[in-house]
Amino acid sequence: MILIDGRLAGVLDTGGFGPADPALDLVAAWHMLDTGMRNLLRANLGIEDLEWRRGAAWAFEQRWGWSGTTRIRTPL
């Protein structure tokens, strides 16, 4: 909360920061790349299965939120 002269002046919403999960860096791959390119990226980065699946889960969660507000199709 931000107070000015003892009165509420604003609220900082930190919900968008997300947890410190490195799998969040993989979300763009799930939204923007097809299967072949995602597999190539994964092989070159040396991503382990659990982190890869977490990245997919984060992307799914985002895509689910977009489903009613956009017509963009993702390869997910």
N, C-alpha and C positions, 0 to 999 in steps of 0.2 A: 504494500500500500504506500502511496505517496501522500504525505501530509504537507500542507502549506498553511502556516499560521494555525496549526492545530485542527484544520479541517481536511477532510478527505478530498484530494485533488485528482487522484487516479489510482488505478490498480494495474500492476504488471502481471500478465498472464504468462506463466512459464510452462504451461502444458505442452507447448509446441517444441520444447527442447528435446523431449524424448529421453529415454535412458541412454547411458553411455554404452550402447551396443554397437560394435563394429559392423554387424550385419546390416545396419541402417545404410551403410555406404553402398550396399549391393542393390538397393531398391530400384535405382535408375536402370540397372541392367534388366530387371524383371519388367519394368514398364516400357522400355524402349527397344530392347533387342529380341530377335527371334531366338528360337531354341538353339540353333547352330552357333550363333554368335555368343549367346550366354554360356554355352559349354566351352567355347574357345576362351572366353574371358575367365571362366572358373579355372580352367587348366593352367592358364598363364599366371593367375594370381595364387594358385595353390590353396584354394579355399577348401576347408574340410566340410564334410557333409552336414554337420549340425549347424555351422554358421551359414551355409548355403540355404538350408531349409528355413532358418530364422529370417534371412533376407527375403525369401519367398513369402513367408508369413506376414512380414511388415508390408510388402507390396500388396498382398491380398487385402490386408486391413485397409490400406489407402484406397485401393480400387473399389472395395465395398462401399466406402464413404462417397466415392464419386459416382456410383452407379445411378443415382437418381438426379444428378445435376449436370451430367455431360454425356455426349455421344461419342467421346473418344474411345476407340477400341485398343486394348493392349493385348499383347500376346500371352498374358497370364491366363 
